[in-house]
Amino acid sequence: MSDEDDTAAAQEAVEDGLEGEGENEEVEQQQQEEEGNEQREEGEEGEGGEGEEKEKGEGEGDEIDPEVEDPEEVEEDEHIPPKLLTQADINEGISLLCKTGTGLSHAFVRLDIRDKELTDINLLSAFIHLRYIDMSVNSIKDISCLSGLTHLLTLKAEKNILKSAALEELPYLQQANFSDNRIKTTEGIYHPLLETLILSWNSIKEIAHLEPGRLTRLHTLELRSNALTSTKGLVIPTLKNLFLAQNKIKFLEDLEKLESLEMLHMRDNQVDNLDGFSEKMRSLQYLNIRGNQLANKKELNKLKVLPFLRAIVMAECPVSDEDDYRIEVLITLRRIERLVKDVYTDEERQEAEEIYEQRRLDEAAANEEGGGDEEGGEGATTEATPAAE
């Protein structure tokens, strides 16, 4: 296909996106609903979420080496019967007729091959006009055949047995879901128009090779239930929504790079301090650190650098066991509007303001008194010295 045809294809992909907008809107709506659910879950016990976490957490102390085959996975794979994608499968699942890039012909651009027990999809390499693919809930190990589908906009590949999400650059890919696979690395994801990337419920131990120069549109990244111990490597300034719940994160690193971040969800990790937040994070509005190891309320002072933080979730942290922790949060973070799911009342704000002002006066008086004692002490010493002589 010529450069002119490629340009035409891009335009057609956008135009036909209106025709097939149900797919894109569905993905975006699901994402928005999920984000809303994350906020609504505050103060609630997640049905199935904790159980899922425990199930995934079995053997969580084991080191993950991407080069080493897991014996259990190898044994499991041996019992998976091979099943190739056939033309009959494609005929059954293909839909949405649209114009091709040249505008001179038409092709079907949507394919649903979900839950067909497939192990091999190499036949797809011939279907170069596909834009929306759902291959979820199969036993697919290899998706390299998709690298030639350069008009792809949406890819759903969750619940397979992929070990990598790597593909050649797909110039128009916007939504990609690789959750619940066996992926151990974030390498090979270089799609310039990618907006939403879901890698939850995998075995990723560290974030590497997510290059901001090649992911210039990425605004939502989900890495729930992996094996991360640090946020190091998250250096994508366009990110707005970041989901890191149910990892083993202890260290908050590279956060200063996330200048556009609005939501940070870090429930059920191992964070015991709030080092790492930066005044550069001027967009952060929502922070969920529920179920971490934060025990000292003085750590809240480190969040004062976040001028637009409006909601924070700290339930199930040791610090939340203190009787006065709700009012202490408001005294420290005076712009905060909501703790967990409860909005601060005017009465609470008045109480916090009075306590804050009284503490300020007490501290000023103590400093003044301390200064007076020091001066008096020096005077006494001065007078005593000649007498001693």
C-alpha positions in Angstrom: 0.0 0.0 0.0 1.4 3.4 -0.9 1.9 6.3 1.5 -1.2 8.0 0.0 -3.2 4.9 0.6 -1.9 4.7 4.2 -3.0 8.3 4.8 -6.4 7.6 3.3 -6.7 4.5 5.5 -6.0 6.6 8.6 -8.7 9.0 7.6 -11.1 6.2 6.8 -10.3 4.6 10.2 -11.4 7.8 11.9 -14.4 8.3 9.7 -15.5 4.7 10.0 -14.9 4.9 13.7 -18.2 6.9 13.7 -19.8 4.0 11.8 -18.3 1.5 14.2 -18.2 3.9 17.2 -20.2 1.4 19.3 -17.0 -0.6 19.7 -14.9 2.4 20.7 -17.6 3.9 22.9 -18.1 0.6 24.6 -14.4 0.3 25.4 -14.2 3.9 26.7 -17.5 3.5 28.6 -16.2 0.3 30.3 -13.0 2.2 31.2 -15.0 5.1 32.6 -17.3 2.8 34.5 -14.4 0.9 35.9 -12.8 4.1 37.1 -16.1 5.1 38.7 -16.3 1.7 40.3 -12.8 2.2 41.8 -13.9 5.4 43.4 -17.2 3.9 44.6 -15.5 0.9 46.1 -14.0 3.1 48.8 -15.1 1.9 52.2 -16.6 -1.2 50.7 -15.3 -4.8 50.6 -14.6 -5.8 47.0 -16.6 -8.9 46.3 -14.3 -11.3 44.5 -11.5 -8.8 44.3 -9.8 -9.8 47.5 -10.4 -13.5 46.8 -9.0 -13.0 43.3 -6.0 -11.3 44.9 -5.4 -14.2 47.3 -5.6 -16.7 44.4 -3.1 -14.7 42.4 -1.0 -14.2 45.5 -0.2 -17.8 46.0 3.5 -18.3 45.6 4.0 -14.5 45.5 7.4 -14.8 47.2 8.8 -16.6 44.1 11.1 -14.7 41.9 10.0 -14.1 38.3 12.5 -14.8 35.6 11.1 -14.1 32.1 13.6 -16.6 30.6 12.5 -19.5 32.8 9.5 -21.7 32.1 7.2 -22.2 35.0 6.8 -26.0 35.4 3.2 -25.7 36.3 2.5 -23.7 33.2 4.4 -26.2 31.0 2.4 -29.0 32.5 -0.8 -27.1 32.0 0.1 -26.3 28.3 0.7 -30.0 27.6 -3.0 -30.6 28.4 -4.3 -27.9 26.0 -5.3 -29.5 22.7 -4.2 -27.5 19.6 -6.9 -25.7 17.8 -6.2 -23.5 14.7 -8.3 -20.6 13.7 -10.3 -21.6 10.6 -12.1 -19.7 7.8 -15.3 -21.0 9.3 -14.5 -19.3 12.6 -13.8 -16.0 10.8 -16.9 -16.3 8.7 -18.9 -16.7 11.9 -17.3 -13.8 13.8 -16.6 -11.1 11.2 -18.8 -8.1 10.8 -19.0 -4.3 10.1 -18.5 -3.6 6.4 -16.5 -0.4 5.8 -14.6 1.2 2.9 -11.0 0.4 2.6 -8.2 3.0 2.5 -8.5 3.6 -1.2 -12.2 4.2 -1.0 -12.7 1.9 -4.1 -13.7 -1.3 -2.2 -15.1 -2.5 1.0 -14.0 -5.0 3.7 -15.2 -6.3 7.0 -13.3 -4.7 9.8 -14.5 -6.3 13.1 -13.8 -9.8 14.2 -15.1 -11.6 17.3 -13.3 -15.0 18.0 -13.8 -14.9 21.8 -14.0 -18.1 23.8 -13.3 -20.7 21.0 -10.4 -22.6 22.7 -8.1 -21.4 20.0 -4.3 -21.9 20.2 -3.2 -20.6 16.8 -4.5 -17.5 15.0 -1.9 -17.2 12.2 -4.6 -17.1 9.6 -5.3 -13.5 10.7 -2.2 -12.2 9.0 -4.1 -12.2 5.7 -6.9 -10.0 7.0 -5.1 -6.7 6.8 -8.2 -4.5 6.9 -9.3 -5.6 10.4 -9.7 -2.7 12.9 -11.5 -4.3 15.9 -10.5 -7.8 17.2 -11.7 -9.6 20.3 -9.8 -12.8 20.9 -10.4 -13.0 24.6 -10.7 -16.3 26.5 -8.7 -18.6 24.4 -5.3 -20.4 24.8 -3.3 -18.2 22.5 0.4 -18.0 23.1 1.6 -15.9 20.1 0.1 -12.8 18.5 3.0 -11.8 16.3 0.8 -12.4 13.3 -1.1 -9.2 14.2 2.0 -7.0 13.5 0.9 -6.7 9.9 -2.6 -5.5 10.7 -1.7 -1.8 10.5 -5.3 -0.5 10.6 -6.1 -2.1 14.0 -7.8 0.3 16.4 -8.9 -2.0 19.3 -7.4 -5.3 20.5 -8.9 -7.4 23.2 -6.6 -10.3 24.1 -7.4 -10.9 27.8 -7.5 -14.4 29.4 -5.1 -16.2 27.1 -1.6 -17.6 27.8 0.5 -14.8 26.2 4.0 -14.4 27.6 4.5 -11.1 25.8 2.4 -8.2 24.5 5.2 -7.2 22.0 4.1 -6.3 18.5 5.5 -4.3 15.7 4.3 -0.7 15.8 0.6 -0.5 15.0 0.1 3.2 13.9 -3.6 3.5 14.7 -4.0 1.2 17.7 -5.9 3.0 20.5 -7.1 0.4 23.0 -5.3 -2.8 24.0 -6.3 -5.3 26.7 -3.8 -8.0 27.7 -5.0 -8.7 31.2 -5.0 -12.1 32.8 -2.2 -13.7 30.7 1.4 -14.8 31.6 3.1 -11.6 30.5 6.4 -10.9 32.4 7.6 -7.7 30.7 6.4 -4.4 29.3 8.8 -4.5 26.4 7.6 -4.2 22.7 4.7 -1.8 23.2 5.3 1.1 20.9 2.0 2.2 19.4 1.9 6.0 18.9 -1.9 6.5 19.2 -2.4 4.0 22.1 -4.6 5.6 24.7 -5.6 2.7 27.1 -3.3 -0.2 27.9 -4.4 -2.9 30.3 -1.8 -5.4 31.6 -3.5 -6.4 34.9 -3.3 -9.9 36.3 0.0 -10.8 34.8 3.5 -11.5 36.2 5.3 -8.2 35.5 8.0 -7.6 38.1 9.3 -4.2 36.8 8.3 -1.6 34.4 10.8 -1.1 31.5 10.8 0.1 28.0 7.6 2.1 28.1 9.0 5.0 26.1 7.2 8.3 26.4 8.5 9.3 23.0 6.6 6.4 21.4 3.5 6.4 23.6 2.5 10.0 23.2 -1.2 9.5 23.7 -1.3 7.0 26.5 -3.6 8.3 29.3 -4.8 5.1 31.1 -2.5 2.3 32.3 -3.6 -0.7 34.3 -1.1 -2.9 36.0 -3.2 -4.4 38.8 -2.2 -7.7 40.4 1.3 -8.1 39.1 4.6 -8.5 41.0 5.8 -4.9 41.0 7.8 -3.6 44.0 8.4 -0.1 42.7 6.8 2.5 40.5 10.2 3.1 38.8 10.0 3.2 35.0 6.6 5.0 34.9 7.9 8.0 33.0 5.0 8.7 30.7 3.9 12.4 31.2 0.6 11.9 29.4 -0.8 9.4 31.9 -4.0 10.5 33.6 -5.2 7.3 35.2 -2.8 4.8 36.8 -4.0 1.6 38.5 -1.4 -0.3 40.5 -3.5 -2.1 43.1 -2.6 -5.5 44.5 1.1 -5.5 43.7 4.0 -5.6 46.3 5.0 -1.9 45.8 7.2 -0.5 48.6 8.9 2.3 46.8 7.4 5.3 45.0 9.8 6.3 42.3 9.7 8.4 39.1 6.3 9.9 40.1 7.6 13.4 39.4 7.5 12.5 35.7 3.7 12.0 35.8 2.8 15.6 35.4 -0.7 14.9 33.9 -1.7 12.2 36.4 -5.2 12.8 37.9 -5.9 9.4 39.5 -3.5 7.1 41.3 -4.9 3.8 42.6 -2.5 1.8 44.8 -4.7 -0.2 47.0 -3.2 -3.3 48.7 0.5 -2.7 48.4 3.3 -2.4 50.9 3.9 1.4 51.0 4.8 2.6 54.5 5.8 6.2 53.6 4.8 8.9 51.1 8.2 9.8 49.8 8.2 10.3 46.1 5.3 12.7 45.5 6.4 15.9 43.8 5.1 19.4 43.3 5.3 18.6 39.6 2.2 16.4 40.0 -0.1 19.4 39.8 -3.0 17.4 38.2 -3.4 14.7 40.8 -6.9 14.8 42.3 -7.5 11.3 43.6 -5.2 9.0 45.6 -6.1 5.6 46.9 -3.6 4.0 49.2 -6.0 1.8 51.0 -4.6 -1.4 52.5 -1.0 -0.2 52.6 1.3 -0.1 55.7 1.2 3.7 56.4 1.3 4.1 60.2 2.6 7.6 60.8 0.2 10.5 60.2 3.1 12.8 59.8 3.6 11.3 56.4 0.6 13.2 55.2 2.7 16.4 55.3 4.4 15.0 52.2 1.2 15.3 50.2 1.0 19.1 50.7 2.9 19.4 47.5 -0.2 18.3 45.6 -2.2 21.4 45.2 -5.3 19.8 43.5 -5.6 16.7 45.6 -9.3 16.5 46.5 -9.9 12.9 47.6 -7.8 10.3 49.4 -8.5 6.8 50.6 -6.5 5.5 53.5 -8.8 2.8 55.0 -7.2 -0.4 56.2 -3.8 1.4 56.8 -2.5 1.4 60.4 -2.9 5.1 60.6 -6.6 4.9 60.0 -7.0 3.1 63.3 -6.3 6.3 65.2 -9.5 7.8 66.6 -8.8 11.3 65.3 -7.3 10.4 61.9 -10.2 11.8 59.9 -9.8 15.3 61.4 -6.0 15.0 61.3 -6.1 14.4 57.5 -8.1 17.6 57.1 -5.9 19.6 59.4 -2.9 18.6 57.4 -4.4 18.7 53.9 -6.8 21.6 54.1 -7.9 21.5 50.5 -9.1 17.9 50.7 -12.8 17.4 50.1 -13.3 13.7 50.6 -11.8 11.0 52.8 -12.8 7.5 51.6 -16.3 8.0 50.4 -17.4 10.6 52.9 -17.3 14.3 52.0 -16.0 16.6 54.8 -18.8 18.7 56.3 -18.7 22.4 57.1 -18.6 21.5 60.8 -15.6 19.4 60.3 -13.8 22.1 58.4 -14.6 24.6 61.1 -13.2 22.2 63.7 -10.1 21.5 61.7 -9.5 25.2 61.2 -9.8 25.9 64.9 -7.4 23.1 65.9 -5.0 24.2 63.2 -5.1 27.9 64.5 -4.7 26.8 68.1 -1.7 24.7 67.3 -0.1 27.5 65.4 -0.6 29.9 68.3 0.8 27.3 70.8 3.8 26.7 68.6 4.5 30.4 68.3 4.2 30.8 72.0 6.5 27.9 72.7 9.1 29.3 70.3 8.8 32.7 71.9 9.1 31.3 75.4 12.0 29.1 74.3 13.8 32.1 72.9 13.3 34.1 76.2 14.6 31.3 78.3 17.7 31.1 76.1 18.3 34.8 76.4 17.8 34.6 80.2 20.2 31.7 80.4 22.9 33.6 78.6 22.4 36.7 80.8 22.7 34.6 84.0 25.8 33.0 82.7 27.3 36.4 81.8 26.6 37.7 85.3 27.8 34.7 87.1 31.1 34.7 85.2 32.6 37.8 86.9 31.5 36.5 90.3 33.3 33.3 89.7 36.4 35.2 88.7 
